Amino acid sequence: ADDPSPDTSISRTCGCMKLAWLLKAAIVAEVGAAVGGYYVFHRFNTDVQFRTWLGTTCPSCLDHVCTTVTSLGFELPQDLVAFRSAPAKPSDGAGDGGGERQK
C-alpha cells in the first residue's frame, strides 16, 4: 500500500529530466552571453570602425560606454575623445530621445 504507483514514479522522473534540461539550457545561455559580451567588448576596444559604427547607430550607447570607461579610471582612445567633445545635435524625435553627436 505504501508503494508508489508506476504513474507517480514516471512523472517524478520526467520532472527531474525537465529540470535537468532547463538547467543545461540556462548554462548554455549564460556561456553564450559571456562569450558574446567578450566579443563585443574586444571589438569595441580594438576596432575603430566598430566604434564609429556604434557612434552612428546608437550614440547614447557609445556615450554610456565612454562614461563607464572613464569612471573606471581608464583613458579613452583619441577617436572617443573626439566623440565626447563633439556637440550633440538635437534629436528629431525618433529613437530613444537622445541627441546624436556630430562628427
N, C-alpha and C positions, 0 to 999 in steps of 0.2 A: 504494500500500500504506500510505502514511502518512496518507492522508485519513481523517478520522473517518467512521464510518458515519452515515447520517441519523438513526438512533435515538439515538445519543450526543449529537448536536448539539441535538436536540429536548429531551432530558432536561436538558441544561445550560440551555437557555432557560427551561424550566419551573421549574427550581430557582431561577434568578435572579428569575423572576416571583413565586414564592412568598416569597422573601426580601424583595423589594420590598413585597409585600402585608403581610408581618409587620412591616416597618419602619414602614409607614404606619399600621397598626393600633396599634403601640406609641406613635407620636407622637400620634395622636388620643386614646388613653387618657391619656397624660401631660397633654395640654392640658385634657382633661375633668376630670382630678383637680385640676389647678391652679385652674381656674375654679370647681369645686365647693368646694374648700378656701377660696378667697377669699370665696365667697358665704356660707359658714357663718361664717367669721371676721367678715365685715361684719355679719351678723345678730347675732352674739354681741356685737359692740361697740355696736350701735345699737338693739337691740330688747330691752327689759326683759322682755317676755312670753316671748321665746325663752329668755332666761337662766333665768327662773322655771321654764319647762317642762323645760329641761335639768337644773336642780337637782332637780326632782321625778322625772324619768325616770332620770337617771344622775348621782346626786350625786358619785360618785367622779370622773367626767369633769370636772364643774364644779370640783371641788376641785383637780384637776391643772392645769386651765387657770388658776385663780386663783394657784396656786403659780408657774406659769411666768410669768405677767404680773408678779407682784411680784418674782420673781428677775431679770427684765429691767429692773427699776427704775421701772416704771410704777405709778401709783396705781389702785386698784380703784374702780369705781363704788360708790355707797352701798349698793345692794342686794346687791352681792357682799361688801362689808364685813360686812353683817348676816348673810349666809350663812356666812361664815367664822367669825363669833363665836358662832353658834348651836351648842349642844351636839349631838353626834351621838347618834341613837337606836341601841340595839343592833340588830344585824341579826337578821332572822327566819330566817336560814339559806338564803334564796333569793337568787339573783342572784350577784354577784361576791364576796360575803363581806364587803363593806364596809358600814359603818353608814350609815343615812340621816340627814341633818341635819334638825332641826326648824325650822319657820318661826316 
